[in-house]
Amino acid sequence: QVRLVESGGGLVQPGQSLRLSCAVSGSIIINYTMAWYRQAPGKERELVTTILSHGSTNYADSVKGRFTISRDNAKNSVYLQMNSLKPEDTAVYYCNALIAAGPRWSWGQGTQVTISS
């Protein structure tokens, strides 16, 4: 059974940074496109960014230029560096593998990110 453990969230002020981590156990991520999603209060979960197995990345327009996704296949982990954070980035952040049918595995518990002054 695959387990996703997200960490690194917290409460920060606008303009500050956070680095999220996602540790995957029960499967090897090296051949998967990995992704970060987020779900804000009262909204549906949305795809934020993806990183392909060979390292190419894509970002939602709302985070482009501020967020950076990376992966360490040796550690079976994915990361999200978030800079210049805005209140609208407040959400629970989740990672998962992304396949044609959508998210590959059951969701982890996510990590709460709150941006507030």
N, C-alpha and C positions, 0 to 999 in steps of 0.2 A: 504494500500500500504506500502510495506516494504521500509524503508530508511536506508542506510548504510552511516555512517559518519566517515571517517578516519581522523586522526590527528596525529601530533607529528613529522612529517618529517622536514627536514631542510638541511642545508649545513654544513658538518663537515669534519674534516681532516681524512685521513686514520689512522686506529687504535682506533678511538674514538667510542662512543656509542650513540645510539638513542633508544627511546622507543616509539613505535607506539601504538595508541589506535583506536579501532573501536567500535562505539556505534550503536546498532541496535534498531530501533523502528518499530512498526507495526507487529512484530512477536516475539515469544519467542524462544530463541536460545537453551534452555536447552536440547532438544532432538536431536539437529543437530550436525553433524560434522562441525566444523568451520575451515576456512582456510585463509591463507594469500597468495596472488599472487603478482607478480610484472611484470611490463612491461618496459623494457629498450628501449631507442630510436632505432627505426628501427627493433625491435624484437617483436615476439609474446608474449602475456602474458603467464607467466609460474607459475606453482604451486610451492610455496616455502615451506610451512609447513601446517600440519593439526593437529587438536586436536579433539579427539572423545568426545562424550558426557560424557563418564566416565573418561576422562582425559588423555588417552593414546595419545602420540604424534608421529609424523613422520616428517622427514626433508629431503629436497633435499640435495644431497651430497655436493653441493657448499656452504651450510650454516651450515651444521652439526657441532656442537661444538661451534658455534659462536652465533647462534640465539636461542631464547627460546620463544615458544608460550605459552600463558596462557589464561584462561577464567575466568570471574566472572559472573556466571549465574544470581546472584541477581541483578547485574547492567546491565545485558543483553549486556555484552561487551566482547571483545576479545583484547588481547594485543600481541605485538611482541617486545621483548627485543633483540636488535641487538648490539653485541659487536664486537670488532676487525674489524671494517668496512673496506671494500676494495673499490677501485674505481669501480670495476665490480659489486658492489652492487647498483650502481646508477640506479634508476628506479622510476617509480610511483608505489606505493604499494597500494593494494586493499585487502579488506576482503570480504568474502562471506561465505554462508553455502555451503557445498559440498554434493551433493546427487549422486546417481548412474549415472544420466544423465548429471552431470556436475554442474556448479554453479547454486544455487537455485534461486537467486534473481537478479534483475537488478543491475548493478554496481553503486557504489557511485562515487564520484569525485576523490577518491584516494588521497594520500599524497606523495608529491615529496621528494625523498631522494637523495641527491647529495653528493658524496664523492670525495673530491678534495683537494689537497694541494695548 
